[in-house]
Amino acid sequence: MRYLLKIAVAAVLVAAAAPAFAQSSSIQVEKPWTRATPAGATTGAVYLTIDNKSGAADRLTGASSDVADKLQIHEMKVVNGVMQMREVPGGLQVPAKGAVVLKPGSYHVMLIGLKNPLKAGDSFPLTLVFEKAGNVSITVPVQASGAKHE
């Protein structure tokens, strides 16, 4: 009987704690990747999907990694027939219960001042900084230089 009571108490404690664990991260980062860079390249880009499970919008405000001197959130778009790339002022909005895809030719994390070439088959740590969710650390795999994804 005492054994059953201990199991029941443990079950109640686990059930009470479950919502806290389930809500520990409102932001999920999926499918991060980057392309290998040639020797001497000083820039690179990271692509990924940000999924906001929260009922409140959040904002990607920055990123950090030891592979480059500076990281910025950038957008590429066509303006008057010319492809332009620029830093996204104030960061990238991630809608509540929504997702944002960072992909070639669109939004991406720009790696500026690469310390070494990115080599296919390697990976590196990257920390994304969100206005509400805080820091989210991921590992970014490096794909072949001509990779489109996966």
MILOLUM-180831 format. One record per residue: residue number from 1; residue in three letters; x, y, z of N, C-alpha, C, O in turn. Coordinates in steps of 0.2 Angstrom, whole numbers. Each point is the difference from the previous one (the first is absolute). Layout:
BEGIN
+-----+--------+-------+-------+-------+-------+-------+-------+-------+-------+-------+-------+-------+-------+
| num | residu |   nc1 |   nc2 |   nc3 |  cac1 |  cac2 |  cac3 |   cc1 |   cc2 |   cc3 |   oc1 |   oc2 |   oc3 |
+-----+--------+-------+-------+-------+-------+-------+-------+-------+-------+-------+-------+-------+-------+
| NUM |    ALA |     X |     Y |     Z |     X |     Y |     Z |     X |     Y |     Z |     X |     Y |     Z |
...
+-----+--------+-------+-------+-------+-------+-------+-------+-------+-------+-------+-------+-------+-------+
//
This chain:
BEGIN
+-----+--------+-------+-------+-------+-------+-------+-------+-------+-------+-------+-------+-------+-------+
| num | residu |   nc1 |   nc2 |   nc3 |  cac1 |  cac2 |  cac3 |   cc1 |   cc2 |   cc3 |   oc1 |   oc2 |   oc3 |
+-----+--------+-------+-------+-------+-------+-------+-------+-------+-------+-------+-------+-------+-------+
|   1 |    MET |     4 |    -6 |     0 |    -4 |     6 |     0 |     4 |     6 |     0 |    -1 |     5 |    -4 |
|   2 |    ARG |     7 |    -5 |     8 |     4 |     6 |     1 |     3 |     1 |    -7 |     1 |     6 |    -2 |
|   3 |    TYR |     1 |   -11 |    -2 |     3 |     0 |    -6 |    -4 |     4 |    -5 |     2 |     4 |    -4 |
|   4 |    LEU |    -9 |    -6 |     4 |    -5 |     3 |    -5 |     0 |     7 |     2 |    -1 |     4 |    -5 |
|   5 |    LEU |     1 |    -2 |    11 |    -1 |     7 |     2 |     6 |     4 |    -3 |    -1 |     6 |    -2 |
|   6 |    LYS |     7 |    -9 |     3 |     6 |     4 |    -3 |    -1 |     1 |    -8 |     2 |     5 |    -2 |
|   7 |    ILE |    -4 |   -10 |    -1 |    -1 |     0 |    -7 |    -5 |     5 |    -2 |     1 |     4 |    -5 |
|   8 |    ALA |    -6 |    -3 |     9 |    -6 |     4 |    -1 |     3 |     8 |     1 |    -2 |     4 |    -4 |
|   9 |    VAL |     6 |    -3 |     9 |     2 |     6 |     1 |     5 |     2 |    -5 |     0 |     6 |    -2 |
|  10 |    ALA |     5 |   -10 |     0 |     4 |     1 |    -6 |    -3 |     2 |    -6 |     2 |     4 |    -4 |
|  11 |    ALA |    -8 |    -8 |     2 |    -4 |     2 |    -6 |    -3 |     7 |     0 |     0 |     3 |    -5 |
|  12 |    VAL |    -2 |    -1 |    11 |    -3 |     6 |     1 |     5 |     6 |    -1 |    -1 |     5 |    -3 |
|  13 |    LEU |     7 |    -6 |     6 |     5 |     4 |    -1 |     3 |     1 |    -7 |     1 |     6 |    -2 |
|  14 |    VAL |    -1 |   -11 |    -2 |     2 |     0 |    -7 |    -5 |     3 |    -4 |     2 |     4 |    -4 |
|  15 |    ALA |    -8 |    -5 |     5 |    -6 |     3 |    -3 |     0 |     7 |     1 |    -2 |     4 |    -5 |
|  16 |    ALA |     3 |    -2 |    11 |     0 |     8 |     2 |     6 |     3 |    -4 |    -1 |     6 |    -2 |
|  17 |    ALA |     7 |    -9 |     2 |     6 |     3 |    -3 |    -1 |     0 |    -8 |     4 |     4 |    -3 |
|  18 |    ALA |    -8 |    -8 |     0 |     0 |    -1 |    -7 |    -1 |     6 |    -4 |     3 |     2 |    -5 |
|  19 |    PRO |    -8 |     2 |     7 |    -1 |     7 |    -4 |     6 |     4 |     0 |     1 |     4 |    -4 |
|  20 |    ALA |     2 |    -4 |    10 |     6 |     5 |     0 |     6 |    -3 |    -5 |     3 |     5 |    -3 |
|  21 |    PHE |    -2 |   -11 |     3 |     4 |    -3 |    -5 |    -2 |     2 |    -7 |     4 |     2 |    -5 |
|  22 |    ALA |   -10 |    -3 |     3 |    -3 |     1 |    -6 |     1 |     7 |    -3 |     0 |     1 |    -6 |
|  23 |    GLN |     0 |     4 |    11 |     0 |     7 |    -2 |     7 |     3 |     1 |     1 |     6 |     0 |
|  24 |    SER |     4 |   -11 |     1 |     6 |     3 |     2 |     4 |     4 |    -7 |     4 |     4 |     1 |
|  25 |    SER |    -7 |    -6 |    -7 |     3 |     3 |    -5 |    -6 |     2 |    -5 |    -2 |    -5 |    -4 |
|  26 |    SER |     1 |    11 |     3 |    -6 |     2 |    -5 |     3 |     0 |    -7 |    -4 |     0 |    -5 |
|  27 |    ILE |    11 |     0 |     4 |     3 |     1 |    -6 |     3 |    -7 |    -2 |     4 |    -2 |     4 |
|  28 |    GLN |    -5 |    -1 |   -10 |     3 |    -6 |    -2 |     4 |     2 |    -7 |    -3 |     3 |    -4 |
|  29 |    VAL |     9 |    -5 |     4 |     4 |     2 |    -6 |     1 |    -7 |    -4 |     2 |    -5 |     3 |
|  30 |    GLU |    -4 |     5 |    -9 |     0 |    -6 |    -4 |     4 |     0 |    -6 |     1 |     6 |    -3 |
|  31 |    LYS |     2 |   -11 |     1 |     4 |     0 |    -7 |     5 |     5 |    -1 |     1 |     3 |    -5 |
|  32 |    PRO |     4 |    -2 |    10 |     5 |     5 |    -1 |     5 |    -3 |    -5 |     2 |    -6 |     0 |
|  33 |    TRP |     1 |    11 |    -4 |     5 |    -2 |    -5 |     4 |     6 |    -2 |    -3 |     5 |     0 |
|  34 |    THR |     9 |    -7 |    -3 |     4 |     5 |    -4 |     4 |    -3 |    -5 |     0 |    -6 |     0 |
|  35 |    ARG |     2 |    10 |    -5 |     4 |    -3 |    -5 |     8 |     1 |     1 |     2 |     5 |     4 |
|  36 |    ALA |     2 |   -10 |    -6 |     7 |     1 |     0 |     2 |     6 |    -3 |    -3 |     2 |    -5 |
|  37 |    THR |     8 |     1 |     7 |     3 |     6 |    -3 |     7 |    -1 |    -3 |     4 |    -4 |     2 |
|  38 |    PRO |    -2 |     7 |    -7 |     7 |     0 |    -3 |     5 |     3 |     4 |    -2 |     4 |     4 |
|  39 |    ALA |     8 |    -6 |    -4 |     6 |     3 |     3 |     0 |     7 |    -1 |    -1 |     2 |    -6 |
|  40 |    GLY |     2 |     2 |    11 |     0 |     7 |    -1 |    -7 |     4 |     1 |     0 |     6 |     0 |
|  41 |    ALA |    -5 |   -10 |     0 |    -7 |     3 |     1 |     0 |     3 |     6 |     2 |    -3 |     5 |
|  42 |    THR |    -5 |     9 |    -4 |    -1 |     4 |     6 |    -7 |     0 |     3 |    -2 |     2 |     5 |
|  43 |    THR |    -3 |    -5 |    -9 |    -7 |     0 |     2 |    -3 |    -7 |    -2 |     2 |    -4 |    -4 |
|  44 |    GLY |    -8 |     3 |     8 |    -4 |    -6 |    -1 |    -7 |     2 |     2 |    -1 |     5 |     3 |
|  45 |    ALA |    -3 |   -10 |    -4 |    -7 |     1 |     2 |    -3 |    -7 |     3 |     2 |    -5 |    -2 |
|  46 |    VAL |    -6 |     6 |     7 |    -3 |    -6 |     4 |    -8 |     1 |    -2 |    -3 |     5 |     0 |
|  47 |    TYR |     0 |   -11 |    -1 |    -7 |     0 |    -2 |    -3 |    -5 |     5 |     3 |    -5 |     2 |
|  48 |    LEU |    -9 |     6 |    -1 |    -4 |    -4 |     5 |    -7 |     2 |     0 |    -2 |     5 |    -3 |
|  49 |    THR |    -2 |    -9 |     7 |    -7 |     2 |     1 |    -1 |     1 |     8 |     2 |    -4 |     4 |
|  50 |    ILE |    -6 |    10 |    -3 |    -1 |     1 |     7 |    -8 |    -1 |     1 |    -4 |     3 |    -4 |
|  51 |    ASP |     2 |    -7 |     9 |    -7 |    -2 |     1 |    -1 |     3 |     7 |     3 |    -2 |     5 |
|  52 |    ASN |    -8 |     7 |    -5 |    -2 |     3 |     7 |    -6 |    -4 |     2 |    -6 |     1 |    -3 |
|  53 |    LYS |     6 |    -5 |     8 |    -5 |    -4 |     3 |    -4 |     5 |     5 |    -6 |    -2 |     2 |
|  54 |    SER |     8 |     8 |    -1 |    -3 |     4 |     5 |    -6 |     4 |    -3 |    -1 |     0 |    -6 |
|  55 |    GLY |    -4 |     2 |    11 |    -5 |     4 |    -2 |     2 |     7 |    -1 |    -5 |     5 |    -2 |
|  56 |    ALA |    11 |    -3 |     3 |     2 |     7 |    -1 |     6 |     0 |    -5 |     4 |    -4 |    -1 |
|  57 |    ALA |    -4 |    10 |    -3 |     5 |     1 |    -5 |     7 |     0 |     4 |     0 |     3 |     5 |
|  58 |    ASP |     5 |    -4 |    -9 |     7 |     1 |     3 |     4 |     3 |    -6 |    -2 |     1 |    -5 |
|  59 |    ARG |     8 |     0 |     7 |     5 |     4 |    -5 |     7 |    -3 |     0 |     3 |     0 |     6 |
|  60 |    LEU |    -1 |    -2 |   -11 |     7 |    -2 |    -1 |     5 |     6 |     0 |    -1 |     3 |    -5 |
|  61 |    THR |     4 |    -1 |    10 |     4 |     6 |     0 |     7 |    -1 |    -1 |     4 |     5 |    -1 |
|  62 |    GLY |    -1 |   -11 |     1 |     7 |     0 |    -1 |     2 |    -8 |     0 |    -4 |    -4 |     1 |
|  63 |    ALA |    11 |     3 |    -2 |     3 |    -6 |     1 |     7 |     0 |     1 |     3 |     6 |     0 |
|  64 |    SER |     0 |   -11 |     3 |     7 |     0 |     1 |     3 |    -7 |    -1 |    -3 |    -5 |     1 |
|  65 |    SER |     9 |     5 |    -3 |     4 |    -6 |    -1 |     8 |     1 |    -1 |     1 |     6 |    -2 |
|  66 |    ASP |     3 |   -10 |     4 |     7 |     1 |     0 |     3 |    -1 |    -7 |     6 |     2 |    -1 |
|  67 |    VAL |   -10 |    -4 |    -4 |     2 |    -1 |    -7 |     1 |     7 |    -4 |     4 |     0 |    -5 |
|  68 |    ALA |    -7 |     5 |     8 |     1 |     7 |    -4 |     0 |     5 |     5 |    -2 |     0 |     6 |
|  69 |    ASP |     5 |     6 |    -8 |     1 |     6 |     4 |    -7 |     3 |     2 |    -1 |     2 |     6 |
|  70 |    LYS |    -4 |    -2 |   -11 |    -6 |     3 |     1 |    -6 |    -4 |    -3 |     2 |    -2 |    -6 |
|  71 |    LEU |    -7 |     2 |     9 |    -6 |    -3 |    -3 |    -6 |     5 |     0 |    -1 |     4 |     4 |
|  72 |    GLN |    -3 |    -4 |   -10 |    -5 |     5 |    -1 |    -6 |    -4 |    -3 |     1 |    -5 |    -4 |
|  73 |    ILE |    -7 |     7 |     5 |    -6 |    -2 |    -3 |    -1 |     4 |    -7 |    -1 |     6 |     1 |
|  74 |    HIS |     1 |   -10 |    -6 |     0 |     4 |    -7 |    -6 |    -3 |    -4 |    -3 |    -5 |     1 |
|  75 |    GLU |     1 |     9 |    -6 |    -5 |    -1 |    -4 |     2 |     1 |    -8 |     4 |     5 |    -1 |
|  76 |    MET |    -5 |    -9 |    -3 |     1 |     1 |    -7 |    -7 |     1 |    -4 |    -4 |    -4 |     2 |
|  77 |    LYS |     4 |     9 |    -6 |    -6 |     1 |    -4 |     1 |     4 |    -6 |     5 |     3 |     0 |
|  78 |    VAL |    -9 |    -4 |    -5 |     1 |     4 |    -6 |    -4 |     6 |     0 |    -5 |     1 |     2 |
|  79 |    VAL |     9 |     5 |    -3 |    -2 |     6 |     0 |     1 |     3 |    -7 |     6 |     1 |    -2 |
|  80 |    ASN |   -11 |     1 |    -2 |     1 |     3 |    -6 |     4 |    -4 |    -5 |     5 |     2 |    -3 |
|  81 |    GLY |    -6 |    -9 |     4 |     4 |    -4 |    -5 |     7 |    -2 |     3 |     3 |    -4 |    -4 |
|  82 |    VAL |    -1 |     6 |     9 |     6 |    -1 |     3 |     0 |    -4 |     7 |    -3 |     3 |     4 |
|  83 |    MET |     7 |    -8 |    -4 |     0 |    -4 |     7 |     4 |     4 |     5 |     6 |     2 |    -2 |
|  84 |    GLN |    -9 |     0 |     7 |     3 |     3 |     6 |     0 |    -4 |     6 |    -4 |    -3 |     2 |
|  85 |    MET |    10 |     4 |     2 |     0 |    -3 |     7 |     1 |     6 |     5 |     4 |     4 |    -1 |
|  86 |    ARG |    -7 |    -5 |     6 |     0 |     5 |     6 |    -1 |    -3 |     6 |    -4 |    -5 |     1 |
|  87 |    GLU |     7 |     8 |     4 |    -2 |    -2 |     7 |    -7 |     2 |     2 |    -3 |     5 |    -2 |
|  88 |    VAL |    -1 |    -9 |     6 |    -6 |     1 |     2 |     0 |     4 |     6 |     1 |    -3 |     5 |
|  89 |    PRO |    -3 |     9 |    -5 |     0 |     5 |     6 |    -5 |    -3 |     5 |    -6 |    -1 |    -2 |
|  90 |    GLY |     9 |     1 |     8 |    -5 |    -2 |     5 |    -1 |    -8 |     1 |    -3 |    -2 |     5 |
|  91 |    GLY |     6 |    -2 |   -10 |    -1 |    -7 |     1 |    -6 |    -2 |    -5 |    -4 |     4 |    -3 |
|  92 |    LEU |     3 |   -11 |     4 |    -5 |    -3 |    -5 |    -6 |    -2 |     5 |     1 |    -4 |     4 |
|  93 |    GLN |    -7 |     6 |    -6 |    -6 |    -2 |     3 |    -2 |    -7 |    -1 |     0 |    -2 |    -5 |
|  94 |    VAL |    -1 |    -2 |    11 |    -3 |    -7 |    -1 |    -7 |     0 |     3 |    -1 |     1 |     6 |
|  95 |    PRO |    -4 |    -2 |   -10 |    -7 |     1 |     2 |    -2 |    -6 |     5 |     3 |    -5 |     0 |
|  96 |    ALA |    -8 |     7 |     4 |    -2 |    -5 |     5 |    -3 |    -6 |    -4 |    -4 |     1 |    -5 |
|  97 |    LYS |     5 |    -6 |     8 |    -2 |    -7 |    -3 |     1 |     0 |    -7 |    -3 |    -3 |    -4 |
|  98 |    GLY |     9 |     6 |     2 |     2 |     0 |    -7 |     7 |    -2 |    -1 |     4 |    -1 |     5 |
|  99 |    ALA |    -1 |     1 |   -11 |     7 |    -1 |    -2 |     2 |     5 |    -5 |    -3 |     3 |    -4 |
| 100 |    VAL |    10 |    -3 |     4 |     4 |     4 |    -5 |     5 |    -4 |    -2 |     4 |    -3 |     3 |
| 101 |    VAL |    -3 |     3 |   -10 |     5 |    -4 |    -3 |     6 |     4 |    -3 |    -2 |     5 |    -3 |
| 102 |    LEU |     8 |    -6 |     5 |     6 |     3 |    -2 |     3 |    -4 |    -5 |     2 |    -6 |     1 |
| 103 |    LYS |    -2 |     8 |    -8 |     2 |    -4 |    -5 |     4 |     4 |    -5 |     0 |     7 |     0 |
| 104 |    PRO |     4 |   -10 |    -5 |     3 |     4 |    -5 |    -5 |     5 |    -4 |    -5 |    -2 |    -1 |
| 105 |    GLY |     8 |     8 |     0 |    -4 |     5 |    -4 |    -5 |     3 |     5 |    -4 |     4 |    -3 |
| 106 |    SER |     4 |    -5 |     9 |    -5 |     3 |     5 |     4 |     2 |     6 |     5 |     3 |     0 |
| 107 |    TYR |    -9 |    -4 |     6 |     3 |     1 |     6 |     6 |    -5 |     2 |    -1 |    -6 |    -2 |
| 108 |    HIS |     6 |     8 |     5 |     5 |    -4 |     3 |     4 |     3 |     5 |     0 |     6 |     1 |
| 109 |    VAL |     4 |   -10 |     3 |     5 |     2 |     5 |     7 |     1 |    -4 |     3 |    -5 |    -2 |
| 110 |    MET |    -1 |    11 |     1 |     6 |     2 |    -3 |     6 |    -1 |     4 |     0 |     3 |     6 |
| 111 |    LEU |     5 |    -7 |    -8 |     6 |    -1 |     4 |     5 |     5 |    -3 |     2 |    -1 |    -6 |
| 112 |    ILE |     1 |     6 |     9 |     4 |     5 |    -2 |     7 |    -1 |     3 |     1 |     0 |     6 |
| 113 |    GLY |     4 |     0 |   -10 |     7 |    -1 |     3 |     1 |    -7 |     2 |     2 |    -1 |     6 |
| 114 |    LEU |    -3 |    -4 |   -11 |     1 |    -7 |     2 |     8 |    -1 |     2 |     4 |     3 |    -3 |
| 115 |    LYS |    -3 |    -7 |     9 |     6 |    -1 |     2 |     4 |    -5 |    -4 |     6 |     0 |     0 |
| 116 |    ASN |   -10 |    -5 |    -2 |     3 |    -5 |    -4 |    -6 |    -2 |    -6 |    -5 |     1 |     1 |
| 117 |    PRO |     7 |    -4 |    -6 |    -5 |    -3 |    -5 |    -4 |    -5 |     3 |     2 |    -3 |     5 |
| 118 |    LEU |    -9 |     3 |    -7 |    -4 |    -5 |     2 |     0 |    -6 |    -4 |     0 |     1 |    -6 |
| 119 |    LYS |     2 |    -7 |     9 |     1 |    -6 |    -4 |    -6 |    -4 |     0 |    -3 |    -2 |     6 |
| 120 |    ALA |     1 |    -1 |   -12 |    -5 |    -5 |     0 |     1 |    -6 |     5 |     6 |    -2 |     0 |
| 121 |    GLY |   -11 |     0 |     3 |     1 |    -5 |     5 |     1 |     2 |     7 |    -1 |    -4 |     5 |
| 122 |    ASP |     3 |    10 |    -4 |     2 |     3 |     7 |    -7 |     3 |     2 |    -5 |     0 |    -3 |
| 123 |    SER |     5 |     2 |    10 |    -6 |     4 |     3 |     3 |     5 |     5 |     6 |    -1 |     2 |
| 124 |    PHE |   -10 |     5 |     0 |     2 |     5 |     5 |    -6 |     3 |     4 |    -5 |    -1 |    -2 |
| 125 |    PRO |     7 |     3 |     8 |    -6 |     2 |     5 |    -2 |     7 |    -2 |     5 |     4 |    -2 |
| 126 |    LEU |   -11 |    -2 |     2 |    -3 |     6 |    -1 |    -5 |     2 |     5 |    -4 |    -4 |     2 |
| 127 |    THR |     4 |    10 |     1 |    -5 |     2 |     5 |    -4 |     5 |    -3 |     2 |     6 |    -2 |
| 128 |    LEU |    -9 |    -7 |     1 |    -5 |     5 |    -2 |    -2 |     4 |     6 |    -2 |    -3 |     5 |
| 129 |    VAL |     1 |     9 |    -6 |    -3 |     4 |     6 |    -7 |     3 |    -2 |    -1 |     3 |    -5 |
| 130 |    PHE |    -4 |    -5 |     9 |    -6 |     2 |    -1 |    -3 |     5 |     6 |     3 |     0 |     5 |
| 131 |    GLU |    -7 |     5 |    -7 |    -2 |     5 |     4 |    -3 |    -3 |     7 |     1 |     3 |     5 |
| 132 |    LYS |    -6 |    -8 |    -6 |    -3 |    -2 |     5 |     2 |    -7 |     3 |     1 |    -1 |     6 |
| 133 |    ALA |     1 |    -3 |   -11 |     2 |    -7 |     1 |     7 |    -1 |     3 |     2 |    -5 |     3 |
| 134 |    GLY |     2 |    11 |    -4 |     7 |     0 |     2 |     4 |    -4 |    -5 |    -1 |     0 |    -6 |
| 135 |    ASN |     7 |    -3 |     9 |     5 |    -3 |    -5 |    -3 |    -8 |    -1 |    -2 |    -3 |     4 |
| 136 |    VAL |     3 |     2 |   -11 |    -1 |    -7 |    -2 |     6 |    -3 |    -3 |     2 |     3 |    -6 |
| 137 |    SER |     2 |    -8 |     8 |     6 |    -2 |    -3 |    -2 |    -6 |    -4 |    -4 |    -5 |     2 |
| 138 |    ILE |     8 |     5 |    -8 |    -1 |    -5 |    -5 |     6 |    -2 |    -3 |     6 |     3 |     2 |
| 139 |    THR |    -5 |    -9 |    -5 |     6 |    -2 |    -4 |    -2 |     1 |    -8 |    -5 |    -3 |    -2 |
| 140 |    VAL |     9 |     6 |    -1 |    -1 |     1 |    -7 |     5 |    -5 |    -5 |     6 |     1 |     1 |
| 141 |    PRO |    -9 |    -5 |    -4 |     4 |    -5 |    -5 |     2 |     4 |    -6 |    -4 |     4 |    -3 |
| 142 |    VAL |    10 |    -5 |     1 |     2 |     3 |    -6 |     0 |    -5 |    -6 |     2 |    -6 |     0 |
| 143 |    GLN |    -6 |     8 |    -5 |    -1 |    -4 |    -6 |     4 |     2 |    -6 |     4 |     5 |     1 |
| 144 |    ALA |    -4 |    -8 |    -6 |     5 |     1 |    -6 |    -2 |     7 |    -3 |    -5 |     3 |     1 |
| 145 |    SER |    10 |     0 |    -4 |     0 |     7 |    -2 |    -6 |     2 |    -5 |    -3 |     5 |     0 |
| 146 |    GLY |     0 |   -10 |    -4 |    -5 |     1 |    -4 |    -7 |    -2 |     3 |    -5 |     0 |    -4 |
| 147 |    ALA |     5 |    -2 |    10 |    -6 |    -3 |     3 |    -6 |     5 |     0 |     1 |     6 |     0 |
| 148 |    LYS |    -7 |    -8 |    -2 |    -6 |     4 |     0 |    -4 |    -1 |     7 |    -3 |     4 |     2 |
| 149 |    HIS |     4 |   -10 |     1 |    -3 |    -2 |     6 |     0 |    -8 |     1 |     1 |    -3 |    -5 |
| 150 |    GLU |    -1 |     2 |    11 |     0 |    -7 |     3 |     6 |    -3 |     0 |     1 |    -6 |     2 |
+-----+--------+-------+-------+-------+-------+-------+-------+-------+-------+-------+-------+-------+-------+
//
